Amino acid sequence: MKIKLTVHIHYRKDHWKEEGEFQIMYASLPNELTLTYIGEQEVEVEVPSRAKLIAKQLAALEKLKQRAMYNNQKEVAEIDNRINKTF
């Protein structure tokens, strides 16, 4: 599925770098010492369908769940170890 987005183009040049770089941001930021606002542009991007998006979200949640279970098991093992050493 394709959607249209408005992006804001900036040019960043840090004093320690030889070359600057263009950056695309979701909002326009004020000009400052290292950042210059160039303008806005509408772009069309391909995004996943709803079904693919849901699958990606579920996979990310499953990964978080696995990490939480691992951390919980690790903490329980550490507590058990302390109990066994103390009593």
Secondary structure as the mmCIF struct_conf table of DSSP 4:
data_model
#
loop_
_struct_conf.conf_type_id
_struct_conf.id
_struct_conf.beg_label_comp_id
_struct_conf.beg_label_asym_id
_struct_conf.beg_label_seq_id
_struct_conf.end_label_comp_id
_struct_conf.end_label_asym_id
_struct_conf.end_label_seq_id
STRN STRN1 LYS A 2 ARG A 12
TURN_TY1_P TURN_TY1_P1 HIS A 15 TRP A 16
BEND BEND1 GLU A 18 GLU A 19
STRN STRN2 GLU A 21 MET A 25
BEND BEND2 TYR A 26 ALA A 27
BEND BEND3 LEU A 33 THR A 34
STRN STRN3 LEU A 35 GLU A 46
HELX_RH_AL_P HELX_RH_AL_P1 ARG A 50 THR A 86
#
